[in-house]
Amino acid sequence: MGAFDKAKDMAGEAAEKAKQAAHKAQQSREQKQESGQDPSQRAKEGAEQGRDRMKDDRDERDDKREQR
């Protein structure tokens, strides 16, 4: 029974550490959102900039074709 109890204790400690890490990660995400550093928001902005850049390039090509 000693080995079983030891394994049970180790599993409990690992679960507690995982719980603490998850809580810390959640706090970090919330803090970044409050400070405007939300990664998903930055990704959305980057995608918008990429679409705008592609649209501008397409418009330039169309203008050049019309000039010919």
Contacts in CASP RR format, 6 or more apart in sequence:
PFRMAT RR
TARGET T0000
AUTHOR 0000-0000-0000
METHOD contacts of the structure
MODEL  1
MGAFDKAKDMAGEAAEKAKQAAHKAQQSREQKQESGQDPSQRAKEGAEQG
RDRMKDDRDERDDKREQR
29 38 0 8 1.000
32 38 0 8 1.000
32 39 0 8 1.000
33 41 0 8 1.000
END
